[in-house]
């Protein structure tokens, strides 16, 4: 097995199972270290061990790959991952409107996220790093977001489009945490609440309704804020009137996100049913913070199909031209 491919696949699978970011990054660093090395250089074990970025585990993977087998570390990860989750709906998804890079709290560069999206046969991916108030996630100031836009513009082509975007924080009063004129420049705006998640029922309802009523918003992200499993522990869902919030989404043409991260499973099934009843659009997104997490849309597709969400009401099944027409409604409001 090619050692570089083995190291990269290990990193990808570690990211998919939301393992330690340091562990997955170590394998990506090792892959970068050996990229371009000749077979002779790879087989010079003494010199290889001295290279910065090569540790005991990554060295062992390289040696096992050079010996002609699949490294045992990778075998174990493949077994843990199991058969990829499949649904009819998964095959209809064309892209993803919620992802992060190392510009905020993601683990890797933008170009690695793009490469992974291309490998999944995505037609488009929205890069939606966090907004400035979310300092714990290294949110982007207006100046940093403008700088990012110049990079995003050069990463499309050959049937793939990287969409500019943001996951803008919904502030306590329902306003959005970024300059309005800058939000107008973006292809996709995902609005999510990240703080004060235990607000009282009435104020939280008004907060979310005001946010989705802003003409700049395209997607309402992980609406309840709950955590149901994982290394961060669990967190109860926010209290609000779902009928009022989803009615506002339907009126504004804002899509309700079906967040694919297994630790979120947000919205809960009963809220998906209410959003369906009220005529909402949906967006199945990975909320990926690393390349290997883009494939988590398997989980979102499975949940949406089980809940009976019609494919035509899922914006991420739409071709890019139709998606742009939908997000373009903002400029006419």
C-alpha positions in Angstrom: 0.0 0.0 0.0 1.2 3.5 -0.7 2.5 4.9 2.6 1.1 8.4 1.9 -2.3 7.0 1.1 -2.3 4.9 4.3 -1.4 7.9 6.5 -4.0 10.1 4.8 -6.8 7.4 5.1 -5.9 6.9 8.8 -6.2 10.7 9.4 -9.5 10.8 7.5 -11.0 7.9 9.5 -9.8 9.4 12.8 -11.6 12.6 11.9 -14.8 10.9 10.9 -15.0 9.2 14.3 -14.2 12.5 16.0 -11.0 11.2 17.6 -8.4 13.5 19.2 -7.5 16.3 16.9 -3.8 15.9 17.8 -3.9 12.3 16.7 -5.4 12.9 13.3 -3.2 15.9 12.8 -0.1 13.8 13.5 -1.0 11.5 10.7 -1.7 14.3 8.3 1.7 15.9 9.2 3.5 12.7 8.6 1.7 12.4 5.2 2.9 15.9 4.3 6.5 15.0 5.5 6.8 12.0 3.2 5.0 13.5 0.2 7.4 13.5 -2.8 10.0 11.2 -1.2 11.4 8.5 -3.4 11.1 4.8 -2.5 14.8 4.8 -1.6 14.3 7.7 0.8 11.3 6.0 2.4 13.3 2.8 2.9 16.2 4.6 4.6 14.8 3.9 8.0 17.5 5.8 10.0 17.0 9.0 8.0 13.2 8.6 8.0 13.1 8.4 11.8 15.0 11.6 12.0 12.6 13.6 9.9 10.4 16.1 11.7 6.8 14.9 11.8 7.5 11.2 11.9 6.8 9.5 15.2 6.7 5.9 16.3 3.1 5.2 15.2 3.4 6.9 11.8 6.8 5.2 11.2 5.3 1.8 11.9 2.5 2.6 9.4 5.0 3.5 6.7 7.0 0.4 7.2 4.0 -1.9 7.1 2.8 -0.2 3.9 6.2 -0.5 2.3 6.1 -4.2 3.2 3.1 -4.6 0.9 0.3 -5.0 3.4 -2.4 -2.8 4.8 -1.1 -1.3 8.1 -2.7 -2.9 11.2 -3.6 0.6 12.5 -5.6 1.2 9.4 -7.2 -2.3 9.5 -8.5 -1.6 13.0 -9.9 1.8 12.0 -11.6 0.3 8.9 -13.2 -2.3 11.1 -14.4 0.3 13.6 -15.9 2.4 10.8 -17.8 -0.5 9.5 -19.8 -0.4 6.2 -20.6 3.2 5.1 -24.1 4.1 6.1 -26.3 4.2 3.0 -29.7 5.6 2.0 -31.3 6.4 -1.3 -31.2 10.1 -0.3 -27.5 10.1 0.2 -27.0 9.5 -3.5 -29.1 12.6 -4.3 -27.0 15.0 -2.2 -24.9 17.3 -4.4 -23.1 19.4 -1.7 -22.8 20.7 1.8 -23.5 24.2 3.2 -21.7 24.0 6.6 -18.0 23.4 7.0 -15.0 24.8 8.9 -11.3 25.3 8.3 -8.3 26.2 10.4 -9.2 29.8 9.9 -11.6 29.4 12.8 -11.9 26.1 14.8 -11.4 23.6 12.0 -8.3 21.3 11.9 -6.9 21.8 8.4 -6.4 24.2 5.6 -9.1 25.2 3.2 -7.5 23.3 0.3 -7.6 20.0 2.2 -11.3 20.5 2.8 -11.8 21.2 -0.9 -9.8 18.1 -1.8 -12.0 15.9 0.5 -15.2 17.4 -0.9 -14.0 16.7 -4.4 -13.2 13.1 -3.4 -16.8 12.7 -2.2 -18.0 13.9 -5.6 -19.5 17.0 -4.1 -20.5 19.6 -6.7 -20.2 22.4 -4.1 -19.1 23.1 -0.6 -19.8 26.2 1.5 -16.9 27.3 3.7 -18.6 28.7 6.8 -16.1 29.6 9.5 -17.3 31.3 12.7 -18.0 34.9 13.3 -16.0 37.3 15.6 -18.0 37.0 18.9 -17.2 33.3 19.1 -13.6 33.9 20.3 -13.2 30.3 21.6 -13.6 29.2 18.0 -11.2 31.9 16.7 -14.1 33.6 14.9 -13.3 35.8 11.8 -13.3 39.5 12.1 -14.6 41.4 9.1 -10.9 42.0 8.0 -10.0 38.3 8.3 -13.2 37.2 6.5 -12.4 39.6 3.6 -9.0 38.1 3.4 -10.5 34.6 3.3 -12.8 35.6 0.4 -9.8 36.3 -1.8 -8.6 32.8 -1.2 -12.0 31.1 -1.7 -12.4 32.8 -5.1 -9.5 30.7 -6.5 -10.5 27.2 -5.3 -13.3 26.3 -7.8 -13.1 24.6 -11.1 -13.5 21.3 -12.9 -17.1 20.8 -11.9 -16.6 21.9 -8.3 -17.5 25.2 -6.6 -16.3 26.4 -3.3 -19.0 28.8 -2.0 -18.1 31.7 0.3 -20.0 31.7 3.6 -20.1 32.1 7.3 -21.7 30.4 10.3 -22.8 33.7 11.9 -23.6 33.7 15.6 -27.1 34.6 16.6 -26.6 37.1 19.4 -28.8 37.3 22.4 -31.2 39.8 20.9 -31.5 37.9 17.6 -29.2 40.1 15.6 -26.3 38.7 13.5 -22.6 38.8 14.5 -21.1 40.3 11.4 -21.3 43.5 9.3 -24.6 43.4 7.2 -22.9 44.6 4.0 -20.3 41.8 4.3 -23.0 39.2 4.8 -24.5 40.5 1.6 -21.3 39.6 -0.3 -21.4 35.9 0.8 -22.9 33.0 -1.1 -24.2 31.2 2.0 -25.1 32.4 5.5 -25.7 29.8 8.2 -27.1 31.4 11.4 -26.6 29.5 14.7 -26.9 30.2 18.4 -23.8 29.2 20.4 -24.2 31.1 23.7 -27.0 31.6 26.2 -28.6 28.4 25.1 -30.5 28.1 28.4 -32.5 31.3 27.8 -36.1 31.3 28.8 -38.7 29.9 26.4 -40.1 33.3 25.3 -36.9 35.2 24.7 -35.3 32.3 22.9 -38.2 32.0 20.6 -38.1 35.7 19.8 -34.3 35.5 19.3 -34.5 32.7 16.7 -37.5 34.2 14.9 -35.7 37.5 14.6 -32.6 35.8 13.2 -34.3 33.8 10.5 -36.4 36.8 9.6 -33.2 38.7 8.6 -33.1 38.6 4.8 -29.4 37.7 4.8 -29.9 34.2 6.4 -30.1 31.1 4.3 -29.9 28.3 6.8 -30.8 28.0 10.5 -28.0 25.8 12.0 -28.3 23.2 14.7 -31.4 24.8 16.1 -31.7 23.2 19.5 -28.0 23.3 20.4 -28.2 19.9 22.0 -25.4 17.3 22.5 -26.5 13.7 22.9 -23.1 11.9 22.9 -19.4 12.3 22.5 -16.3 13.7 24.2 -17.9 17.0 25.1 -20.6 15.3 27.1 -24.3 15.9 26.7 -26.3 19.1 26.7 -30.1 19.5 26.8 -31.9 21.2 23.9 -32.8 24.9 24.1 -36.4 25.7 25.0 -38.4 27.6 22.3 -41.7 27.5 20.4 -40.8 25.4 17.3 -44.0 26.2 15.5 -43.2 29.9 15.7 -39.6 29.5 14.7 -40.3 27.1 11.8 -43.2 29.2 10.5 -40.8 32.1 10.4 -38.3 29.9 8.5 -41.0 28.8 6.0 -42.1 32.4 5.5 -38.6 33.6 4.8 -37.5 30.6 2.7 -34.8 29.8 5.2 -33.7 26.1 5.3 -33.7 24.2 8.6 -30.4 22.4 9.0 -30.4 18.7 9.6 -27.0 18.6 11.3 -25.3 15.3 10.5 -22.9 15.2 13.4 -23.8 12.1 15.5 -23.2 14.0 18.7 -25.8 16.6 17.8 -28.6 14.8 15.8 -30.2 18.2 15.6 -33.1 18.8 15.2 -34.7 15.9 17.0 -37.0 13.8 15.0 -40.2 15.4 16.5 -39.0 18.8 15.5 -38.2 17.7 11.9 -41.8 16.5 11.8 -43.1 20.0 12.8 -40.8 21.7 10.3 -42.1 19.3 7.6 -45.7 20.1 8.5 -45.1 23.8 8.3 -43.6 23.7 4.8 -39.9 24.3 5.6 -37.0 23.7 3.4 -34.1 21.6 4.8 -30.3 21.5 4.4 -28.4 18.3 5.2 -25.0 19.5 6.3 -21.9 17.9 7.8 -20.8 20.7 10.1 -17.3 19.3 9.3 -14.3 20.6 11.2 -11.9 18.3 9.3 -11.8 16.6 5.9 -12.8 13.2 7.2 -15.9 14.7 8.8 -17.4 15.8 5.5 -18.6 12.2 5.0 -20.8 12.5 8.1 -23.6 13.6 5.8 -24.3 9.8 5.6 -25.9 10.2 9.0 -28.0 13.3 8.1 -29.2 11.6 4.9 -30.3 8.5 6.9 -32.2 10.6 9.5 -33.9 12.7 6.8 -35.0 9.7 4.8 -36.3 8.0 8.0 -38.3 11.2 8.8 -39.9 11.3 5.4 -38.3 14.5 4.2 -39.0 14.8 0.4 -35.7 15.2 -1.6 -37.1 18.2 -3.4 -37.4 20.1 -0.2 -33.7 19.5 0.7 -31.6 22.4 -0.8 -28.4 20.3 -0.8 -30.0 18.0 -3.4 -30.4 21.0 -5.8 -28.0 21.7 -8.6 -25.8 24.8 -8.1 -27.8 27.0 -10.4 -31.0 26.4 -8.5 -29.2 26.8 -5.2 -27.8 30.2 -6.3 -31.3 31.2 -7.3 -32.5 30.4 -3.8 -29.7 32.2 -2.0 -30.2 35.1 -4.5 -33.6 35.8 -3.1 -31.8 37.8 -0.4 -30.7 40.5 -2.8 -34.2 41.1 -3.9 -35.7 41.4 -0.5 
